[in-house]
Amino acid sequence: MKPGPVPGIVVCLGLALVALVALLAAITSPQRALALYRVHFCDARKERLFLSSVGFFGGFAVVRTITIAIHFDVGPFRDVVHDGAHIHHLVWGILLLLLVGYLWLVQVALGIASASRWASRLAAMVYGVGAALTLDEFALWLHLEDVYWGQEGRESVRAVAMFGALLSAGLWGGPFFHALVRAAVHTVRRPSV
C-alpha cells in the first residue's frame, strides 16, 4: 500500500519551518541570532525542553523522509535487516531513549554545572530524536503488527506527533522565534549605507 498525502504534507511543513528559522537566523546575522538564543534560553531547563522539541520535530521529519524514500526505492536508503528480520526504527528510538535515561540517571547530562551544559543540550536533542523514532511507529506497538502504511498507521499518530512537536516547540521557543522575526524584519527594513 502506498502512503497517502499526509506524510508528504507533514514532511513539507516540517522542512518549511526549519528552513524559515534558518532563513530568519541568516537574515538577522548569526551573532544576533545567538544573542537572542542566549537571552531567551538562559534557563537550562527551558533550553532542554526546547531542544528536545526541536530534536523531536527534526527527527520526525527526517525519519518520515527516509521511510518514504525506502518505501518508493528512492536514493541510497534501505531497510535495516539482521538475519532476515527487519529492524524497525522504533528499536533505534528505544535505544536512544534508554541511553538518555541512563545519562540522566547517573546525572551526566543534567546541565547543572556549566561544564555539562553541552552534554545537557546534546542529551535533550537525542531524547527528542529517540521519542520521534519511537512514536512514529506507535501503531506497531498498538497492533503488534506492521501497519505502518495501512490506515491504522497513517492517521492519528502522525497528526498527534506533529502537533505535539510543533506545539511544544512554539511553547518553549515562542519568545525566541518572535524576537528572531522582529530582528530579521528590522534588518531587512534598515536602510543600507
KAZI-V838351 format. One record per residue. N is the residue number from 1. RES is the residue in one small letter. PHI is phi in degrees with one decimal (NA if undefined). PSI is psi in whole degrees, 0 to 359 (999 if undefined). Layout:
[[N:RES:PHI:PSI] [N:RES:PHI:PSI]]
This chain:
[[1:m:NA:131] [2:k:-84.1:148] [3:p:-68.8:149] [4:g:-82.5:191] [5:p:-71.5:341] [6:v:-58.7:312] [7:p:-60.1:318] [8:g:-63.1:319] [9:i:-64.7:315] [10:v:-62.0:313] [11:v:-63.4:315] [12:c:-61.7:317] [13:l:-62.8:317] [14:g:-63.1:312] [15:l:-66.1:325] [16:a:-64.5:319] [17:l:-64.5:316] [18:v:-61.8:316] [19:a:-63.2:320] [20:l:-62.3:314] [21:v:-63.3:317] [22:a:-62.8:319] [23:l:-64.6:315] [24:l:-61.3:318] [25:a:-65.2:322] [26:a:-68.4:318] [27:i:-64.6:318] [28:t:-69.5:327] [29:s:104.7:139] [30:p:-58.3:323] [31:q:-65.1:315] [32:r:-67.2:319] [33:a:-61.3:318] [34:l:-65.1:319] [35:a:-63.0:317] [36:l:-62.3:318] [37:y:-59.4:314] [38:r:-64.7:325] [39:v:-67.7:315] [40:h:-83.8:345] [41:f:-128.7:45] [42:c:-74.1:336] [43:d:-83.7:121] [44:a:-61.3:322] [45:r:-65.7:316] [46:k:-64.7:321] [47:e:-63.3:317] [48:r:-63.3:319] [49:l:-62.6:316] [50:f:-64.0:312] [51:l:-64.3:324] [52:s:-67.7:326] [53:s:-65.8:317] [54:v:-64.7:317] [55:g:-61.8:320] [56:f:-64.1:310] [57:f:-63.1:312] [58:g:-64.8:317] [59:g:-62.0:319] [60:f:-64.0:315] [61:a:-62.9:318] [62:v:-67.4:314] [63:v:-66.1:324] [64:r:-63.6:315] [65:t:-61.3:313] [66:i:-65.9:319] [67:t:-63.6:319] [68:i:-65.3:319] [69:a:-62.7:319] [70:i:-63.7:315] [71:h:-60.0:322] [72:f:-97.2:7] [73:d:55.7:50] [74:v:-112.0:131] [75:g:79.3:194] [76:p:-85.2:358] [77:f:-77.0:139] [78:r:-140.7:161] [79:d:-63.3:148] [80:v:-89.2:123] [81:v:-128.4:135] [82:h:-130.7:122] [83:d:50.8:41] [84:g:81.6:357] [85:a:-102.5:130] [86:h:-71.5:128] [87:i:-95.0:108] [88:h:-70.3:154] [89:h:-68.5:347] [90:l:-55.8:320] [91:v:-62.1:315] [92:w:-64.9:323] [93:g:-63.2:316] [94:i:-62.5:318] [95:l:-62.3:318] [96:l:-64.4:318] [97:l:-64.0:320] [98:l:-62.9:319] [99:l:-61.5:311] [100:v:-65.8:319] [101:g:-58.6:317] [102:y:-64.1:315] [103:l:-59.0:317] [104:w:-70.5:327] [105:l:-63.2:317] [106:v:-89.8:10] [107:q:58.9:43] [108:v:-88.4:321] [109:a:-120.5:47] [110:l:-90.9:343] [111:g:78.3:15] [112:i:-71.0:310] [113:a:-91.1:147] [114:s:-61.3:331] [115:a:-67.9:334] [116:s:-96.7:9] [117:r:-62.1:320] [118:w:-65.6:320] [119:a:-65.5:323] [120:s:-64.0:316] [121:r:-62.9:314] [122:l:-63.5:316] [123:a:-62.7:321] [124:a:-63.4:317] [125:m:-64.5:315] [126:v:-63.7:322] [127:y:-59.3:313] [128:g:-61.5:318] [129:v:-64.7:315] [130:g:-60.7:319] [131:a:-64.4:321] [132:a:-64.7:314] [133:l:-61.2:321] [134:t:-72.6:311] [135:l:-72.2:337] [136:d:-62.9:337] [137:e:-112.1:32] [138:f:-56.2:321] [139:a:-61.2:330] [140:l:-65.5:320] [141:w:-63.2:313] [142:l:-66.1:316] [143:h:-98.8:350] [144:l:52.9:33] [145:e:-153.3:161] [146:d:-78.8:94] [147:v:-111.0:23] [148:y:-52.8:317] [149:w:-96.0:358] [150:g:-85.3:176] [151:q:-57.8:320] [152:e:-61.6:326] [153:g:-88.4:352] [154:r:-96.7:321] [155:e:-82.1:277] [156:s:-72.5:327] [157:v:-61.6:311] [158:r:-65.6:318] [159:a:-63.1:315] [160:v:-66.1:315] [161:a:-63.0:316] [162:m:-67.5:315] [163:f:-62.5:318] [164:g:-62.0:319] [165:a:-67.3:315] [166:l:-65.6:317] [167:l:-62.8:313] [168:s:-69.7:324] [169:a:-64.0:319] [170:g:-68.4:320] [171:l:-63.8:312] [172:w:-84.4:335] [173:g:-110.3:1] [174:g:-51.8:307] [175:p:-60.1:322] [176:f:-64.5:311] [177:f:-60.8:320] [178:h:-62.3:315] [179:a:-66.2:323] [180:l:-65.3:318] [181:v:-63.1:314] [182:r:-59.2:316] [183:a:-65.0:321] [184:a:-65.7:317] [185:v:-63.0:318] [186:h:-62.1:318] [187:t:-65.0:318] [188:v:-67.5:320] [189:r:-76.4:338] [190:r:-63.8:128] [191:p:-67.2:139] [192:s:-77.4:146] [193:v:-93.5:999]]
